[in-house]
Amino acid sequence: MKLSVGSSLKVVFRPWVEGMENIPITGPAILASNHLSFSDSFFLPAVLPRKVTFIAKAEYFTAPGVKGKLTAAFFKGVGQLPVDRSGVRGAGEAAIRDGMAVLERGELFGIYPEGTRSPDGRLYRGKPGGLARLALRSGAPVIPVAMIGTERIQPPGRIVPKLLRPGIRIGRPLDFDRYQGMDADRFIQRSVTDEVMYEIMRLSGQEYVDMYATAAKRRIAEAEKAEKADREATADREATADREATAEATRSRADVPRLAGEPRGGTDTGEEDGKRPDGRA
């Protein structure tokens, strides 16, 4: 996959890389990256000389039909591991278990501490469970990584990427040996995660938002839903007003002949029963 997909990505998109010297030549390490685009999991492995294993939702590996088989083969080829996300706790444990297996083999394991793609290009609060527990249990160094510009290449919902040049900035390894044996402490987990997120923010230059990206996505979805409902309500009010105006105009036009004909029809002129105003026939 590095020779085929990886080489193609490097030739077509020409990603620039800073800090390659911070990737160890051998031995385990955790690559903790911001997450701007679906393509992040392809650009980062493409530029590194070593294999990087990520986790991916199990649906990518179990889809039916020929397309499903090709998709599964592709994700296996680029070094992704399936994780069942049906339960939050179960998904977290599965990620830690699979990550530990990768690190015990002396390989590189990639993880997105935000847990999902950023909805607006900003950097969101890291989830403390997976990254911190994996780092503390394995003792492997954590290497902060900043993906730059990939949200413009392939924003959420876009299938065909734009031909723009992305950047990858790799920071110095972070050592958390001082917290060994404390992986169950939630305060330690938060401290480790926040330290990693600070380094990612420094490398990427992103604005930091002290809330989870999943919560931000819910807020955005709710705001869009409310805005859509407001637009529909406004459209309904305008349509009702238009119908009422049309009906009023129709009534007004219907009244015009009757009012215009009143001076000729009757009693005020005395022209009744064929008589003239002076009473003569």
C-alpha positions as CSV (number, residue, x, y, z in Angstrom):
1,M,0.0,0.0,0.0
2,K,2.9,2.4,0.6
3,L,4.2,1.7,-2.9
4,S,0.8,2.1,-4.6
5,V,-1.5,4.4,-2.6
6,G,1.3,6.0,-0.6
7,S,3.5,6.9,-3.6
8,S,0.5,8.2,-5.5
9,L,-0.5,10.5,-2.6
10,K,3.0,11.9,-2.4
11,V,3.3,12.5,-6.1
12,V,-0.2,14.1,-6.6
13,F,-0.6,16.1,-3.3
14,R,3.1,16.7,-2.4
15,P,2.6,16.8,1.4
16,W,5.3,18.7,3.3
17,V,6.7,17.2,6.5
18,E,8.5,18.8,9.5
19,G,10.0,16.9,12.4
20,M,10.5,13.5,10.7
21,E,13.6,13.0,12.9
22,N,11.2,12.6,15.9
23,I,9.9,9.3,14.5
24,P,12.0,6.5,16.1
25,I,13.7,4.2,13.6
26,T,12.7,1.1,15.7
27,G,10.6,0.4,18.7
28,P,7.0,1.2,19.7
29,A,5.5,4.7,19.8
30,I,2.1,6.2,19.9
31,L,1.3,8.9,17.2
32,A,-1.4,11.2,18.7
33,S,-2.8,13.4,16.0
34,N,-5.5,16.0,15.5
35,H,-8.3,14.9,13.2
36,L,-9.5,17.2,10.4
37,S,-10.3,14.9,7.5
38,F,-11.0,11.3,6.5
39,S,-7.8,11.5,4.5
40,D,-5.6,12.0,7.7
41,S,-5.3,8.2,8.1
42,F,-3.8,8.0,4.6
43,F,-1.5,11.0,4.4
44,L,0.3,10.3,7.7
45,P,1.2,6.7,6.9
46,A,2.1,7.7,3.3
47,V,5.0,10.0,4.4
48,L,6.4,7.8,7.2
49,P,9.0,5.1,6.4
50,R,7.4,2.8,9.0
51,K,4.0,1.2,9.1
52,V,1.3,2.9,11.2
53,T,-1.7,1.1,12.5
54,F,-4.9,2.9,13.2
55,I,-8.3,1.7,14.4
56,A,-11.4,2.1,12.3
57,K,-15.1,1.4,12.8
58,A,-16.0,-2.3,12.2
59,E,-18.6,-1.4,9.5
60,Y,-15.7,-0.7,7.1
61,F,-14.7,-4.4,7.4
62,T,-18.2,-6.1,7.4
63,A,-20.0,-4.4,4.5
64,P,-21.7,-6.9,2.2
65,G,-21.1,-7.4,-1.6
66,V,-18.1,-6.8,-3.8
67,K,-17.7,-3.2,-2.7
68,G,-17.7,-4.3,0.9
69,K,-15.0,-6.9,0.3
70,L,-12.9,-4.3,-1.6
71,T,-13.3,-1.8,1.2
72,A,-12.3,-4.3,3.8
73,A,-9.3,-5.3,1.8
74,F,-8.3,-1.7,1.4
75,F,-8.5,-0.8,5.1
76,K,-6.6,-4.0,6.1
77,G,-4.0,-3.1,3.5
78,V,-3.4,0.4,5.0
79,G,-3.0,-1.1,8.4
80,Q,-6.4,-0.3,10.1
81,L,-7.9,-2.5,12.8
82,P,-11.7,-3.0,13.1
83,V,-13.3,-1.8,16.4
84,D,-17.0,-2.3,17.3
85,R,-18.3,1.1,18.4
86,S,-21.7,-0.2,19.5
87,G,-20.8,0.5,23.2
88,V,-18.6,3.4,24.3
89,R,-16.9,1.5,27.0
90,G,-16.5,-1.6,24.9
91,A,-15.0,0.4,22.0
92,G,-12.5,2.0,24.3
93,E,-11.4,-1.3,25.8
94,A,-11.1,-2.8,22.3
95,A,-9.0,0.1,21.2
96,I,-6.7,-0.2,24.1
97,R,-6.4,-4.0,23.7
98,D,-5.6,-3.7,19.9
99,G,-3.2,-0.8,20.5
100,M,-1.3,-2.8,23.2
101,A,-0.9,-5.7,20.7
102,V,0.5,-3.3,18.1
103,L,2.9,-1.7,20.6
104,E,4.0,-5.0,22.0
105,R,5.1,-6.0,18.5
106,G,7.4,-2.9,18.5
107,E,5.3,-1.0,15.9
108,L,3.7,2.5,15.6
109,F,0.1,2.9,16.7
110,G,-1.9,6.0,15.6
111,I,-4.7,7.5,17.6
112,Y,-7.0,10.6,17.4
113,P,-7.4,11.8,21.0
114,E,-10.4,14.0,20.0
115,G,-12.3,10.7,19.2
116,T,-13.8,12.1,15.9
117,R,-13.2,14.6,13.2
118,S,-13.3,18.3,14.1
119,P,-16.6,19.7,12.8
120,D,-15.1,23.2,12.1
121,G,-11.4,23.0,11.9
122,R,-10.7,23.8,15.6
123,L,-9.0,21.6,18.1
124,Y,-11.3,20.0,20.7
125,R,-10.7,18.5,24.1
126,G,-9.0,15.1,24.1
127,K,-10.8,12.1,25.5
128,P,-8.8,10.8,28.5
129,G,-9.4,7.1,28.4
130,G,-7.8,5.6,25.3
131,L,-4.6,7.6,24.8
132,A,-3.6,8.0,28.4
133,R,-4.3,4.5,29.5
134,L,-2.5,3.1,26.4
135,A,0.5,5.3,27.0
136,L,0.7,4.5,30.7
137,R,0.2,0.7,30.3
138,S,2.7,0.3,27.5
139,G,5.3,2.8,28.5
140,A,5.7,3.8,24.9
141,P,6.5,7.5,24.1
142,V,3.7,9.6,22.7
143,I,4.5,11.6,19.6
144,P,2.2,14.6,19.0
145,V,1.3,15.1,15.3
146,A,-0.4,18.0,13.6
147,M,-2.2,17.5,10.3
148,I,-2.5,20.9,8.5
149,G,-4.9,21.8,5.7
150,T,-6.5,18.3,5.2
151,E,-9.9,19.7,6.0
152,R,-9.7,21.8,2.9
153,I,-8.7,18.8,0.8
154,Q,-11.5,16.5,1.9
155,P,-14.0,18.2,4.2
156,P,-16.8,16.0,5.7
157,G,-19.2,14.7,3.1
158,R,-16.8,15.2,0.2
159,I,-15.8,12.1,-1.7
160,V,-13.4,13.4,-4.3
161,P,-10.5,15.3,-2.7
162,K,-9.3,18.7,-3.9
163,L,-5.8,19.0,-5.2
164,L,-4.2,21.0,-2.4
165,R,-1.0,20.5,-0.6
166,P,-1.3,19.3,3.0
167,G,1.2,19.6,5.8
168,I,2.3,17.3,8.6
169,R,4.2,18.6,11.6
170,I,5.7,16.0,14.0
171,G,6.6,17.0,17.6
172,R,9.1,15.7,20.0
173,P,8.2,12.4,21.9
174,L,6.6,12.9,25.3
175,D,7.6,10.6,28.1
176,F,5.1,9.8,30.9
177,D,7.2,7.3,32.9
178,R,6.6,9.4,36.0
179,Y,3.0,8.2,36.0
180,Q,3.7,4.5,35.5
181,G,1.2,2.3,37.5
182,M,-1.3,5.1,37.7
183,D,-3.3,4.4,34.5
184,A,-6.5,3.9,36.4
185,D,-6.4,7.4,38.0
186,R,-8.8,9.7,36.1
187,F,-6.9,12.8,37.2
188,I,-3.7,11.4,35.8
189,Q,-5.4,10.4,32.6
190,R,-6.7,13.9,32.2
191,S,-3.3,15.4,32.9
192,V,-1.6,13.2,30.3
193,T,-4.2,13.9,27.7
194,D,-4.1,17.7,28.2
195,E,-0.4,17.7,27.9
196,V,-0.6,15.9,24.6
197,M,-3.4,18.2,23.3
198,Y,-1.4,21.3,24.3
199,E,1.5,20.1,22.1
200,I,-0.8,19.3,19.2
201,M,-2.3,22.8,19.5
202,R,1.2,24.3,19.5
203,L,2.2,22.4,16.4
204,S,-1.0,22.9,14.5
205,G,-1.8,26.5,15.4
206,Q,-5.5,25.6,15.8
207,E,-7.9,27.4,18.1
208,Y,-8.5,25.2,21.1
209,V,-12.1,24.6,22.4
210,D,-12.5,23.1,25.9
211,M,-15.3,20.7,25.0
212,Y,-15.5,17.4,23.3
213,A,-15.9,17.4,19.5
214,T,-18.9,15.0,19.8
215,A,-20.7,17.5,21.9
216,A,-19.8,20.3,19.4
217,K,-21.3,18.1,16.6
218,R,-24.5,17.7,18.5
219,R,-24.8,21.4,19.1
220,I,-24.1,22.1,15.4
221,A,-26.7,19.5,14.3
222,E,-29.3,20.9,16.8
223,A,-28.6,24.5,15.6
224,E,-29.0,23.4,11.9
225,K,-32.2,21.6,12.8
226,A,-33.6,24.7,14.6
227,E,-32.5,26.9,11.7
228,K,-34.2,24.6,9.2
229,A,-37.4,24.6,11.3
230,D,-37.3,28.4,11.5
231,R,-36.9,28.7,7.7
232,E,-39.8,26.3,7.2
233,A,-42.0,28.2,9.6
234,T,-41.1,31.5,7.9
235,A,-41.9,30.0,4.5
236,D,-45.3,28.8,5.8
237,R,-46.1,32.2,7.2
238,E,-45.2,33.9,3.9
239,A,-47.2,31.3,1.9
240,T,-50.2,31.9,4.2
241,A,-49.9,35.7,3.8
242,D,-49.7,35.3,0.0
243,R,-52.8,33.1,-0.1
244,E,-54.7,35.6,2.1
245,A,-53.6,38.5,-0.1
246,T,-54.6,36.6,-3.2
247,A,-58.0,35.9,-1.7
248,E,-58.5,39.5,-0.7
249,A,-57.6,40.7,-4.2
250,T,-60.0,38.2,-5.7
251,R,-62.9,39.5,-3.5
252,S,-62.1,43.1,-4.4
253,R,-62.2,42.4,-8.1
254,A,-65.5,40.6,-7.6
255,D,-67.0,43.6,-5.9
256,V,-66.1,46.1,-8.6
257,P,-68.9,45.4,-11.2
258,R,-71.6,45.6,-8.5
259,L,-70.5,48.9,-7.1
260,A,-70.1,50.4,-10.6
261,G,-73.5,49.4,-11.7
262,E,-75.5,50.8,-8.7
263,P,-75.9,54.4,-10.1
264,R,-77.6,53.0,-13.2
265,G,-80.0,50.6,-11.5
266,G,-82.2,52.2,-9.4
267,T,-84.2,54.2,-7.1
268,D,-82.0,57.3,-6.7
269,T,-82.6,58.3,-10.3
270,G,-86.3,57.5,-10.4
271,E,-85.8,55.4,-13.5
272,E,-88.2,52.7,-12.2
273,D,-90.8,50.9,-14.2
274,G,-89.8,52.8,-17.4
275,K,-90.7,56.2,-15.9
276,R,-88.7,59.4,-16.4
277,P,-87.5,61.4,-13.4
278,D,-90.3,63.9,-13.9
279,G,-93.0,61.2,-13.5
280,R,-93.9,61.1,-17.2
281,A,-93.8,57.9,-19.1
